[in-house]
Amino acid sequence: MVELALAFTDKDGSYAEHAAVVLTSVFHNTGSHINVHILHDESLAEENRLRIKQLVTHYNHTVNFYSVVLPSDLAEVVEGTQSVNTWTQGSMYRLLLPSLLDVSKVIYLDCDVLVNLDIQELWNIHLNGYYLAAARDLGAAALTDIFLPLGLNPDTYFNSGVIIFDLDNIRQNSEWYVKMLDFLRQYPSTTLPDQDVLNHIYGHNYLQLGGEFNTFSVTSPDLDFHHKIVHFAGETKWWDPASPGFALYQEYLNLTPWRLPESHFAGALNPIEPEHGTEVVMPHLEHGELASPEESVQLSPVEHAGNRHGVPPAHKMHPPRHRHSMKRLRMNRLKRQWGLKKFGRLTKLKLLKRSVRRAGLARKLKPLRSDSLRRMHRATSVQRRYRLKPEREVWSFSPAKAALPRRRPRVVVHQRRRVTRTTWRTVHSRTKNR
């Protein structure tokens, strides 16, 4: 079983959705059972909490929620850090994993990563006595002037977006919490407090991962995301339309409760009366004192209603459902085409009304409704539509019904020619002058 942890704050309701997309990418490519740990604060709404439960149980996995409150001494030094408002306190929750989780090993993922491989490959890496395993931050070499004053080595500086923690090994070092507080007090100007703290405490004893387990999107010009964990670090996240991973984000988002109807997940979880999360309050730690994992309260895993005796692989129970996204794209395209046709019909109707007004028949067509004009406009030919003359009339016997414009019939009565007959004297030429 793979232990997976995510941490976030959800003040605007968007990061719960991003976390669900990350989990969907993991479930879609992994066949092993996964036990998910969600670290959050009081900003996580019950609706989003229920959606995450529905998603996880739909793929036959388990989930635990931890409502974290920072201890007073850690909260004090975090407030003194200048960049904490940029990265929020949720980024500091990963530092407390040794005290929050009662497991020996866990994989931590940021909410801006795309998992396009079987996460079991990452889980099978043996740490062999190292505190953690992480990939090097390739941009650290250009920031030597920033790292050296903080006592950090840019040659071994790692990124904290994808980490395998050996929690049992970290708990044996009883000074990990004190070192974290001392670093934040000594260097309040740190720009990446969580990542700098991890490098300060564990940077001398960590296993370097391969680049495929934490590939930065900005360093992948070929846009090859196959068999990789892609990290969309920086300002352009993969949910931004300008990101090269936006299409994959939408594809996985279409498989979550944020896009699919609730009936699709009806068999996974009963939505009636969702249970409230148990608050995990970190105890106040003095110097040299370690918070034992038994002091933090955890939620029991959510069991699937029809899967209590065994957990089959997720890829056998729920095959990929790419058809949902493609069907939605086709429907959206048809809606846009229908909207353009409707706009064209309205434009033709305006032209018809303008031609009628120019013909001087506005007064006669005034009682007609717009739908009658639209039917009249679609039924008449092009020649009859735009060759209106003043002598045409509209016969309307009811305001609701209008006849098509007709030409008034003309009856021409031809008069008979008047024939005048005159008598002529016939005079013979011989007797003319007699």
C-alpha angles and dihedrals in degrees: 000000000000119000110213128182133192128179130195147137116237107200095144096032095244103103093061086059092048091049090051091053091051090051091048091054089051095047092045093058102032129078098186125092113266129203107204124206116196116196112196144141133237092285092079106106121224091239093056090043090055092048092054089050091051092050095048096045091044088065091044096251132125131243137199126195124209120190099203127205114186116235115254097252093049092044089053095054092041091055088053092056111100098216100044092099089057095053099026126225091277089079089063095058092083088065089064097052093109089060099037103048126060094207132102098229136018140176115226122203132184119230092245098064130102116215108207098165140056105287088211088077090062092044093053093062109112115223094203096205098325120131093230145341122236141150123256119259103240093200094059094086091069093051100060093127090059099044100045095062088052092053093248126138112230091199093063100028110133134198119247098210094094117027137160108210122202094207096181091055092047092050090057088064099074093188098064094100095045092049089053093054093045092052094050091047093048097044110032090157094069112133097205104035099176096044094043092050092051091049091047094052103033105017093102094053113037137114116242114230127213120264093251090070094058112018116171112226092220091059094050105079093166089060090223105159096166116130094356144109102233119203115204094201120168132042097314107071123189091255090062114098089230092058120102088228096054093103092053091046091055091046093056093038089059088062095056131085087256089074109016119071120260091247089068089065096035094112094049101061138001105241094203114114102349112217119246121246120253113244115237109207114189110227120240108268123207123204110292094012120119124210107233117222091235091069093066119079119226135193118244114248118269109249124214112246095229100031108061099127101046144002113226119201113285094229090060096047098043117023119199114292103204090145092078093063094044092048091051091050091052091049092050091050091051091049091053092049091049090050092053091050091049090051090051092052092051090050091053090049090055090051090051093051091048092052091049092051091049089052091057097245099113091110093052094047095046097099091053118104124231093247091053090051090049091053091045090049095051094046099051124078125245093256094051092040098062103025099075116154131193093249092066119097137194114225109211119178094169133026089234096052129053129183123223115267110270134188113248109250114244120214114202117196111200114213119226116247114253112233117203115199120202127188117239126204114226111214121186114232092232094057097035096105099034 
